[in-house]
Amino acid sequence: MAAKRWDFRDEDLRKYSVDLEHQVLSGQRRILVNGREVFRGGKFGDTNSEHAFDVDGHSAAISIGTNGFGYTYNLTVGGLLIPTEGATIPRPRRAETNTTVLPSPATPMTSTARPTGVTSATASPTQGPDPATAARVALVRRVEKGGRWFFWIAGLSLINFALYAIGSDLGFALGTAIDWFFDGVLQGLAPSVTWLAHVVTIALFVFLGMRATAGATWAFVVGGILYAIDGLVFLLLADWIAIAIHAFALFGIVSALRALRKLGGDTLSLASAA
């Protein structure tokens, strides 16, 4: 799941935050303004869309697109494109009135009396982000970070196999050992297809990474168990560096699983939990 946040303010120093939660696989989107949900919806396969809403009198919209490799998210408020580092938006246009109130001759204007239309220079109370929303965003990011471990495992396993294919003795400890176990099994059965052990293992961890970052609890459980078993192979080989690195990765995976359970569990509840 992808999460995006914009923080900005207006000319009266009022602060605003807009949060977007995007379930990449299911297509579900959720938009919150200062912690208040203003949009929820989406459908599978929807890769380009625009969602309009209101921000304290300003017309706003989030546009979602893709470049073929990932998604892009843009927020416009009052026609102004809001960068991720923040911006200051102008006041919304108000209906103008031609009524002018003059002070009564019998009542001289003092420093505390103001004609109609003159506002105080004191800024209205600022609205910070809802603590519950900020905590939720932090949990979502922890889930995504934990799910990316499976991509790292798959990528470095691929590099390890490529290094072996060119005759190098180098390798990355974060990569898997279980594919080499099945490689040895296939050596005695069908030596010409030993590469399948590596391709299947790499593809499996890529798939687990896709599902885990989308919020699937089972992907973290299955992937964590497989990687723990993989660590046992290194334990038998007494490769302590690989064991330590496996333990570090498993810590991140378990931490993400705990965060996911706090959010509600599976892919659908991750997008809709309050």
N, C-alpha and C positions, 0 to 999 in steps of 0.2 A: 504494500500500500504506500502511495506517495502522499506526503504532507507538505503543505506550503503555507507560509504565514507572511503577512504584510503588516507593518506597524507604521502609522502616519498620524498627522494631526491637522487641524484647521487653523485659520488665522486667529481664532479666539483661544488657541492653545488647548483645545479639547483633543484628547487622544483617542485613536481608533485602532482596532486590530481586526483583521480579516483572516480567518483560517479556512483552508481548503483541505479536505480529506478525500483522496481519490483511490478507489479500489480499481487497480489497473485491469485485473482479469474480469471482474464482474461488471465493471463500468459504473458502479455506484459512486455518487458524489455527495458530499455534505459540506455546506458553507455556513460559517458562523461569524457574526459581527459582534464584537465585544462579548463573546461567549454565548450569544443568542442565535439559535439556529434560524436561518432565513431561507435555506433551500436544502432539500434532500431528494435525490432521484438519480436517474441514469439508467442505461440499459447496456446489455452485453454487446460488444463490438462497436460502441459509439466512441470514435477516436477524435472527432472534432465537434465541439459544441460551444455555446455561449450561454451563460446563466446571468440574468439580470436581477438586481435587487436594489434596495434603498439603504443608504447610509446617512441617517440623520438629515434627510431632505436632499441629499445628493444622489443622483442616478449613478449606479455602479453596475459593473458587469465583470465577470471572470470568463476569459476565453481559454479553451483547452484545445491544443493541437498536437500534432506529432510530426517529427522529421524522419520517421522510419526507424530511428534507434532509441528514441525516448520521447517523453511528453514535455510540452512547453506550456507554461501557465502565465497569463498576463492579467493584471487587474487594472481597470480604468475606473476612476471616480470623477464625475463631473467632466468627462472628456479628457482627463489628465491621466497618463500612464504612470502608475505607481511603481517605482523601483523597489527592490527588496530592501535597500538600505533606508527607505522611508522618504517622505516628502511632506510638503505643506500644501493643503488644498485651499482654494478660496472659499469664502462664505457662499452658501447657496443664495440664489437670487430671491428676494422677497418682493411681494406686491407693494408697489410704491403708493403712498397716500399723499394727497395735496393739502391735507388739513394741517394748519399751523396754529399752535396754541401760544398766545402771547401772555406774558405775566400780567396779572391784574395791577392797575395803577396803585390800588390801595395796599398791595402786598409786594414790597420790594423783593427782588430776587436775592436770595442768600446763597452761600456756597453749598447749602444742602438741597436747594431747589433747582430742578432741571426742567427745561421745556420738554414737551413730548417729542420723542424721536431721538433724544440724546441718551445713550446708554452709559452705564458705569464702566470705568476702565478695569474694574475688578473682574478677573477671568472666572468663568463658571467652574465649578468643581470638575476636575479631570476624571475621566473614566479609564481606569487601567483594565488590562485583560482579566477576565474571570479566572480566579485561581484554579477552579476545577478544570477549565479548558486548558490552561497552561500545563497542568499535571497530566491531562490526557494526551496532549501533544508530545510531552516528554516520553510517555509510555509508548506511543506510536513510533517515535524515532528509535526507541530502544528495541522494539520488535523488528524494525527494518534493519537496524545495525546487526542484530543477531542473525537475521535471515541471510545477510550478505556473507556470513562466514561460509556458507555452502558454496557460494560462487568462488570464493578464494580457494577452498579445498579443491573444487573441480579445476580451476585454472592452473594451480600449481601442480596438480596431478598430471595435467596435460603437458606441462613443461617438463616434468620429470620423465614422462614417457618419451618426449621428443629428444631430451638429452641422452636417454638410453639408446634411442634409435641411431644416434650419430656416434655412439661409442664413448660417451662421456661418463665419468664416474660421479659427477656432481648431481645434486638433487636437493629438493626443499623438504624439510621435515614436516611442514604443514600438509603436504600431499598424503595420499592414501597408500597403505601397504596391502590392503585386502585384494586389490586388483592384481598385485604381483603374486599373491597366493593362488588365485585362480589361473593366472598366467602359467604357474608351475604345473597345475593340474592339467591344463590344456596341452602342455608340452608333451605329455605322455599319451594324450588321446588324439589330438589334431594339431600338430605343431604349426600348421600354416594359418591357423585362425586364432593364435594366442592374443593378437591385437584386440580381439573382441572383448576380452576381459577388461581392458583399459577403456575402450570406447563406452561400454555399458556402464562402468563405474562412473566415469566422468559425466555421461548424460544423466545418470540417476541423480548425482549431486546438483547438477544444473537445474533439473526439474524440482528437486527439493527446495532449492533456493528461490525459484519462482513462486512456489506455493507458500513457502515460509514468509517471504516478504509481502505476500498478499494476505497474510493473517491466518493461515491454516495451522491449527494446533497439531494435527497428526504429522505434518511435515517436520516440525521441530522434534517431536517424539521419535519418529522413525529415523530421521537424520542423526539425532543425538545418539540413539542406540547403535546405529551402524558405525558412527565415528568412534564411539567408546570401544566397540569390538575391534575396530581398526587399531586403536591404541593398545589393546591387549597383544596384538601381533608384535608391535614394537617392544612391549614388555618382555615377550619371549626372547627377543633379540637383544635385550638389555641396552636399547638405544635411548638413554635417559634424556637427551636433548629433544628427540621427537616426542617422547612421553610428556615432557613439560609443555611443549608447544600444543600438543593435543589437549592437555588439561586446560590450558588457557583458552583455546577455542571452545571447548565444551562449557567452560564457565560463561562465556558470552552467549552461547546457545541456550543454556538453562536460564540465564538472566532474562533473555528475550521471551522465553516460554512463560516465566512468571509474570512478566509485564503483559503478555497476551491474555493470560487468565484474568488479570485485573481488569482488562478492557472488556472481557465478556466471552472470549473463547474462540469462535471460528470466524470464517471469512465474513459472513453476513453480519454477525453481531459486532464485529470490529468496526464496521461502517456506521452502525446505528446505535451503539451503546451511548447512553447519556453521560 
